[in-house]
Structures are given as structure tokens and as C-alpha cells.
């Protein structure tokens, strides 16, 4: 683990894996909730966690680097279900990459429980982990200039849902009508780090 200062009140903590980043994020959120950590923002990413609004980042850096990342706590019971139609334009390509049929892609994907590792790219976009590494797929060689909102895609070890139309290079395997970002909703984002997600195949 490495802790790097970011300005006067922030700290970027680097770890060796996505799993460690998720576990560290969960531990820091727990500390903030119990009152033992005073921090304004805790932002996880693929292998880092950014803490902003610290009064003594040097002290926290020394504390974190002297300890091992604690195991992740038990996941929350609630699971968000997203209904999906496996009708994406890259479904056949993903099936070929996996060496299975398109129906098997749908079965495997819908049979997996995902966890939101971190959010980014666009408001409401969550990077979901859960598929075994043998199902990793590369991004498209040529990104699309416009991916429709609700598109369900795969890239590397992640699954994601485009909350709005935007350019993108993920492999699109399906579509959902779920609203991932709604500024009139509290919270606006349907998905947040640590959320458990299942995709339910629509008839």
C-alpha cells in the first residue's frame, strides 16, 4: 500500500488490486460512519482510494501504510435487479470470444451477482465486478461515437450500463430501461460503490 499526498488536505491511497481497493473503501466508509475518521470525500477507483478534506493527511498516511488492508465486510443484503434484454450488437462477438453461444452469454451474465467497485466516466455509471477472469473481453478496436442510454456493456473485467447516450468502446450485449441517474431522485445515482446488482433477463 502506498499513500500519496494530494494538495494540503487529500490523500491518494494505492493498493495492488481491485479487491483491495473495494475492501479499503468499505473500511474507510465504516470508520467515517462510526466517527473515527473525519473526511469529506472517499472516492474509490480501480486500485486507488482518494480521501479529501482531511485535517492531518500525513498522520493517516502513516497509519494506513503501517497496516494491512482489512478484509471486506459482509455485503449488504439488498440487491438491485436490472431487467435486461440480451440484444446488444456485440453479443455474437462476445460469444465468440468466450467460445460459447449467445444464449450462454446471457445465461452466465444473468446468473452472476455483481458488485459496484467504483463509479465514474459519466454520472450514474458504475464499474461492476463479478464475472470470473476467463470472461474478460477487450474494448472495441474502434469506439462508437454514440452508445444509446441503457446499453449494457463489457470491457476487461467490468460490466457497466450507460446512463445516457455517449461515445464508448465497450462490447454491448444488452439493453435496460432502468434509470441510472435521475437528478430529481435522492440519491440521484441508482448505483454506488458496494451496491450488489443482478441482471434479470427480460422475456
N, C-alpha and C positions, 0 to 999 in steps of 0.2 A: 504494500500500500504506500502511496506517495501523496502528500498533501502540499499543494502549491498555493501561495498567496495570490489573490486577485484583488488588486487595489488595497484599501485600508481595512475593509470590513467583510471581505469574502474569501472563500477557500474552495479550491477545486481538489477533490479527493479522487485519485486514480487507483483503480483496482485491476485485477488481472482477468476478470471475466464478467459477463453479463449477470450471471447468477450472484456473484459477489456484490455487484452494484445494486441489484434488487434487495439483497439482504441488508446491505449497509443503509440503503434508503429507508427500509422498513424500521431499522433500529433507530435511525435519527428521528424519524417521524414519531416513534414511540417516546423517545426522550423529550421531544418538544411537547408532546401531549401530557406527559407527567410533570413537566415543569423543570426538568434538569438541564434543558438546552434552550437557550434564548437565541432565536434565529428568525429572520423574516421570511426567507425563501429556502426551500430544499428542492433542488431540481435534479432528478436522475437522468442519465443518458446511457449509452451502450455500455461503457466501462468507467464512467465517472459519476460523481455526485457533487453538485455545486451548492454551497451554503452561502447565503448572502444576508447581511445585517447582523454580523457577529460583533460583539464588543471586544473579544480577545481571540482573534483567529489563530495567533501563534500558540496559545495555550491549548486550544482544541486540536491543532495540527499535531502537537507533541503527544497528546493523549491518544489520538486515533492511530498514529503510526507506531505507537508502542504496544498496541493491542491487535489481536486478530479480528477479522470480520466475524461477528456473531452469526449463528445460523438464522435463516429466515424464520419468523414466527409462523404459526399456523395461518393459513389463508382464511379470509373472511368467508362466511357461509354462503352469502348471496352470490348468485351467478347471473350475469346479464346475458340474455339469449337474443341473438340477432338472426332473424329469418333471412335466408339467402337462397337465391336461385342460382344454381351452378350452370350458368350460361355464358361465362366470360369468353372473350375472343381468344385467349391464350390457354384455355382449358386443355385442348388437344396437345399443345406444345408441352405443357406441364406433365401431362400423362405420359408423353413420350420420354421426357427427361426422367421421370420416375420409373418407367418401364412397366406401366400399368394402363388400364383402360380409363377413360374419363369418368365413368361411374365409380371406379375405385378411388379416384382423386376426391370425388365428392364424399364418398363414404369415410375415407381417412380424415379428411378435413372436418367434417361434421362430427366425427367421433372423438375429436381431440378437445380437451379443455385447455384454453389459453389463459395467459396472464398478461396484463398490460405491463410491459417492462418500463417504458417511458413514453413521453408524448413529444411531438414536435412536427416539423415540416409545415403544418397548417393547423389552425385552431381546431381541436377535436380529433386530430389524427393520433392514434395510439399504435405503438410498435408492440405487437403481440407475440409472445413466445409460447412454445408448447409442442410444436412438431419436432420429432426426432431429427437429428442432423442429416440422416440419409435423405430427407425430403427437402433439403436446401435447394434453392433454384437461383440461377443468376438473374440479374436485371436484364431487361431487353437491351439488345445492342443499340437500337435506335429508340429513344423515348418517344412517347406520344405527345403531341402538342396540347391535347386536351383529353383528359380522362374524366368520364361522367361521374358526378356525385353518386355515392353509394356503391362504387366499384370495389370489389373485394380482391385484393392482390397479394402476391407472394414475392418476396425478394430476400435472398440469403436465408437466414433462419427465421425471418419475420413474416407475419400476416398483418395486413392493415386494411382499413376501409377509408376511402377518400371521402372526407366530409363535404367537399364541394368540388366543382369542376376545376381542374388544374392540370398543368403538364405533369407527366410522370412516366417512369420507366419500369414499374413493377409488372409482373405477369398477372394478368387479370383472369380470375377463374369464376367470378360470380358477381351478383348484384344484390343489394339490400335496400329496403325502403326506410331503414332506421335513420333517425335524425341524430347525427353525431355531435353537432354543435348548434345550439339554439340560444342566442343571447337573452331571450326572454325567460329561459329556464334557469333554475338555481339548483345545482351549478350548471353553467352553460354547456360544459363538456359532459357527454354521456359516459365516457371512459376516462379513467385517471390511473396513475401508476398503482399497481397492486390489484386492480379490478380483475375478477375472474370472468371469462367470456366463453360462451359456447355458440357455435353456429348451428342453426336448425334448418335443415333443408326444407324449402317451401315446396308444396305439392305442385 
